Amino acid sequence: MLRLPPEVAARNEEVVATVDALVARHGHDEAALLAILQDLREHHHDIDDVAMQVVADRLGTSPVRVQGVATFYAFIGTGRTGTHTIRVCRTLTCAMGGARRIAEVLAATTGTQFGGTSADGAVTVQWANCIGMCDHPPAMLVDHEAVGRVTPDIARQVVARLRADHTDTDTQESVR
């Protein structure tokens, strides 16, 4: 099994420390893999090759297994995401309710293509297959909060709120 070279670990101390803390919280066996990846996505906003190798090393599994789980689940994925993620439901009900228009507004408001992350790193916008809000279309999931009956104005307000939160988070981290 491949192990992370010491020089790579030294360049990625934050990732190693984050994974070690998650393994301590969730356990050292492969049964903890999904929970570790979910928390890694939420707190670190990046699941790159180094992170997958560290997780594999700590759980005694292969990096291919970690990558397979990370890429199978749309809410985990690999690569960097913004501090916040907005997922627009693309079920038939939401599509008929105007989801495409909401996606266009979000892309324009964040300044990125749909499926991408804003230049300031605040917001990633993506599609979701279903978020369980078919009775309130169009719907979106803002981080972990479901929002129904979304209008273009609501979409813009959500992005503004998330950007303000992102700026506040950056300010707090630079003070530490």
Secondary structure, DSSP 8 states (H G I E B T S, - for coil): -----HHHHHHTHHHHHHHHHHHHHH-SSGGGHHHHHHHHHHHH-EE-HHHHHHHHHHHTS-HHHHHHHHHHSTTT-SEE--SEEEEEE-SHHHHHHTHHHHHHHHHHHHTS-TTSB-TTSSEEEEEES--S-TTSSS-EEETTEEE-S--HHHHHHHHHHHHHHHHHHHHHHHH-
